[in-house]
Amino acid sequence: VLCVCVCSAQLRIQGLATFVAAARDKSVGAPIAIAIAVHNAPEGLAVAIPVFFATKSKWKAFWFGTLSGLAEPGIAGQWGRGEENTQTHT
């Protein structure tokens, strides 16, 4: 559980970094997002493997690994919606 929390917290920071980079320069956002996505695969395994050995459930390992990675697009999307709202009201 601790590993899931730590990886999720770290992915939120990566999502924020991706959003800020894309907001600043559109040509930088996609390469950063791709690089972070590639590097997230080992992080998903770092979450899934301990869950599998603790529970002996492939499905729990898969879902915990997947859910830990959903923090990044979630936080980038939240910031994106917030940015749209501030731009339309000014």
Backbone as CSV, one residue per row, in Angstrom:
resi,resn,N_x,N_y,N_z,CA_x,CA_y,CA_z,C_x,C_y,C_z
1,VAL,0.830,-1.185,0.000,0.000,0.000,0.000,0.879,1.254,0.000
2,LEU,1.945,1.230,0.776,2.847,2.380,0.824,3.454,2.658,-0.546
3,CYS,3.842,1.600,-1.250,4.428,1.750,-2.587,3.424,2.394,-3.553
4,VAL,2.162,1.988,-3.470,1.119,2.572,-4.318,0.976,4.062,-4.020
5,CYS,0.954,4.412,-2.757,0.804,5.824,-2.361,1.988,6.671,-2.829
6,VAL,3.185,6.158,-2.657,4.380,6.904,-3.050,4.429,7.095,-4.557
7,CYS,4.189,6.017,-5.304,4.216,6.130,-6.769,3.115,7.064,-7.262
8,SER,1.933,6.991,-6.674,0.843,7.878,-7.082,1.179,9.338,-6.808
9,ALA,1.771,9.605,-5.663,2.151,10.983,-5.333,3.204,11.502,-6.306
10,GLN,4.160,10.673,-6.630,5.214,11.078,-7.551,4.655,11.291,-8.956
11,LEU,3.678,10.488,-9.362,3.083,10.640,-10.689,2.267,11.921,-10.796
12,ARG,1.697,12.370,-9.699,0.978,13.642,-9.723,1.931,14.785,-10.065
13,ILE,3.125,14.737,-9.537,4.119,15.768,-9.836,4.515,15.702,-11.304
14,GLN,4.657,14.490,-11.833,4.988,14.350,-13.256,3.852,14.880,-14.128
15,GLY,2.612,14.629,-13.736,1.475,15.152,-14.493,1.471,16.669,-14.507
16,LEU,1.771,17.261,-13.367,1.852,18.715,-13.282,2.981,19.248,-14.160
17,ALA,4.120,18.587,-14.142,5.255,19.012,-14.967,4.914,18.921,-16.455
18,THR,4.222,17.864,-16.842,3.817,17.710,-18.244,2.864,18.824,-18.646
19,PHE,1.905,19.130,-17.778,0.962,20.198,-18.081,1.662,21.545,-18.225
20,VAL,2.537,21.858,-17.287,3.229,23.147,-17.318,4.089,23.262,-18.573
21,ALA,4.783,22.176,-18.930,5.615,22.199,-20.137,4.764,22.392,-21.387
22,ALA,3.629,21.701,-21.455,2.764,21.823,-22.631,2.105,23.197,-22.695
23,ALA,1.774,23.771,-21.546,1.161,25.097,-21.537,2.158,26.153,-21.992
24,ARG,3.408,25.937,-21.657,4.454,26.900,-22.016,4.825,26.807,-23.499
25,ASP,4.978,25.582,-24.001,5.378,25.368,-25.397,4.746,24.074,-25.885
26,LYS,3.808,24.170,-26.800,3.057,22.998,-27.269,3.959,21.930,-27.871
27,SER,5.069,22.300,-28.478,5.948,21.309,-29.107,6.729,20.496,-28.078
28,VAL,6.783,20.940,-26.846,7.514,20.240,-25.790,6.611,19.255,-25.045
29,GLY,5.314,19.534,-24.983,4.391,18.736,-24.186,4.313,17.276,-24.604
30,ALA,4.163,17.000,-25.904,4.016,15.609,-26.374,5.272,14.776,-26.115
31,PRO,6.481,15.262,-26.453,7.663,14.439,-26.151,7.844,14.162,-24.655
32,ILE,7.533,15.136,-23.813,7.648,14.911,-22.374,6.620,13.885,-21.922
33,ALA,5.393,14.000,-22.426,4.355,13.032,-22.052,4.733,11.621,-22.480
34,ILE,5.300,11.470,-23.669,5.720,10.145,-24.157,6.859,9.601,-23.303
35,ALA,7.835,10.438,-23.004,8.966,9.991,-22.188,8.508,9.559,-20.796
36,ILE,7.619,10.316,-20.209,7.121,9.959,-18.878,6.288,8.688,-18.950
37,ALA,5.492,8.519,-19.999,4.692,7.298,-20.145,5.583,6.065,-20.249
38,VAL,6.676,6.165,-21.011,7.606,5.034,-21.139,8.245,4.725,-19.785
39,HIS,8.588,5.748,-19.059,9.251,5.525,-17.778,8.271,5.067,-16.696
40,ASN,6.959,5.231,-16.927,5.965,4.786,-15.947,5.765,3.274,-15.952
41,ALA,6.149,2.578,-17.018,5.987,1.120,-17.064,6.748,0.425,-15.925
42,PRO,8.015,0.741,-15.693,8.697,0.112,-14.553,8.087,0.494,-13.206
43,GLU,7.536,1.705,-13.104,6.894,2.101,-11.850,5.635,1.277,-11.608
44,GLY,4.878,0.992,-12.665,3.712,0.132,-12.527,4.102,-1.258,-12.065
45,LEU,5.207,-1.767,-12.596,5.711,-3.068,-12.147,6.177,-3.010,-10.694
46,ALA,6.769,-1.883,-10.313,7.230,-1.740,-8.928,6.062,-1.770,-7.949
47,VAL,4.895,-1.383,-8.402,3.699,-1.471,-7.566,3.084,-2.864,-7.667
48,ALA,2.982,-3.387,-8.885,2.260,-4.642,-9.117,2.955,-5.865,-8.519
49,ILE,4.264,-5.931,-8.606,4.981,-7.128,-8.138,4.809,-7.355,-6.633
50,PRO,5.013,-6.350,-5.785,4.774,-6.597,-4.358,3.317,-6.940,-4.040
51,VAL,2.377,-6.303,-4.762,0.968,-6.620,-4.538,0.702,-8.076,-4.906
52,PHE,1.277,-8.533,-6.017,1.078,-9.926,-6.422,1.624,-10.898,-5.375
53,PHE,2.831,-10.646,-4.906,3.420,-11.564,-3.928,2.698,-11.521,-2.583
54,ALA,2.116,-10.371,-2.245,1.387,-10.270,-0.977,0.012,-10.920,-1.055
55,THR,-0.645,-10.806,-2.221,-2.026,-11.289,-2.335,-2.171,-12.548,-3.179
56,LYS,-1.163,-12.871,-3.973,-1.219,-13.990,-4.935,-2.345,-13.809,-5.958
57,SER,-2.756,-12.584,-6.181,-3.826,-12.280,-7.127,-3.263,-11.457,-8.286
58,LYS,-3.327,-12.035,-9.485,-2.859,-11.302,-10.666,-3.737,-10.084,-10.938
59,TRP,-5.038,-10.228,-10.705,-5.947,-9.123,-10.964,-5.706,-7.951,-10.023
60,LYS,-5.492,-8.210,-8.743,-5.200,-7.125,-7.807,-3.890,-6.446,-8.178
61,ALA,-2.891,-7.236,-8.538,-1.606,-6.667,-8.941,-1.777,-5.789,-10.176
62,PHE,-2.528,-6.285,-11.150,-2.764,-5.520,-12.378,-3.479,-4.210,-12.067
63,TRP,-4.553,-4.269,-11.282,-5.339,-3.068,-11.018,-4.607,-2.070,-10.141
64,PHE,-3.869,-2.522,-9.147,-3.100,-1.581,-8.332,-2.014,-0.907,-9.174
65,GLY,-1.338,-1.675,-10.020,-0.323,-1.100,-10.903,-0.920,-0.092,-11.865
66,THR,-2.093,-0.426,-12.406,-2.769,0.479,-13.340,-3.276,1.725,-12.629
67,LEU,-3.912,1.545,-11.492,-4.460,2.692,-10.760,-3.377,3.651,-10.287
68,SER,-2.221,3.118,-9.951,-1.145,4.021,-9.521,-0.709,4.935,-10.650
69,GLY,-0.822,4.469,-11.889,-0.436,5.282,-13.041,-1.498,6.278,-13.473
70,LEU,-2.721,6.120,-13.014,-3.788,7.030,-13.423,-3.729,8.372,-12.718
71,ALA,-2.888,8.500,-11.736,-2.769,9.777,-11.023,-2.219,10.858,-11.946
72,GLU,-1.303,10.484,-12.818,-0.653,11.481,-13.675,-1.608,12.139,-14.658
73,PRO,-2.313,11.365,-15.510,-3.240,12.052,-16.424,-4.372,12.745,-15.675
74,GLY,-4.735,12.212,-14.527,-5.800,12.846,-13.742,-5.415,14.237,-13.288
75,ILE,-4.219,14.392,-12.754,-3.796,15.702,-12.257,-3.536,16.664,-13.422
76,ALA,-2.997,16.161,-14.533,-2.783,17.022,-15.703,-4.122,17.510,-16.242
77,GLY,-5.116,16.630,-16.242,-6.447,17.023,-16.697,-7.088,18.047,-15.785
78,GLN,-6.912,17.877,-14.484,-7.461,18.851,-13.533,-6.842,20.220,-13.758
79,TRP,-5.535,20.250,-13.927,-4.863,21.533,-14.151,-5.290,22.124,-15.481
80,GLY,-5.479,21.259,-16.483,-5.918,21.741,-17.796,-7.292,22.379,-17.727
81,ARG,-8.222,21.761,-17.008,-9.562,22.339,-16.861,-9.491,23.651,-16.090
82,GLY,-8.651,23.708,-15.095,-8.494,24.944,-14.337,-7.936,26.067,-15.193
83,GLU,-6.986,25.734,-16.043,-6.392,26.726,-16.941,-7.427,27.229,-17.943
84,GLU,-8.261,26.328,-18.487,-9.309,26.747,-19.419,-10.275,27.704,-18.742
85,ASN,-10.647,27.400,-17.494,-11.589,28.246,-16.768,-11.025,29.633,-16.509
86,THR,-9.733,29.737,-16.192,-9.159,31.052,-15.930,-8.995,31.852,-17.205
87,GLN,-8.765,31.190,-18.335,-8.606,31.909,-19.593,-9.925,32.428,-20.114
88,THR,-11.023,31.711,-19.880,-12.312,32.171,-20.400,-12.910,33.288,-19.566
89,HIS,-12.506,33.409,-18.311,-13.071,34.422,-17.438,-12.273,35.718,-17.403
90,THR,-11.142,35.774,-18.078,-10.361,37.011,-18.032,-10.537,37.825,-19.276
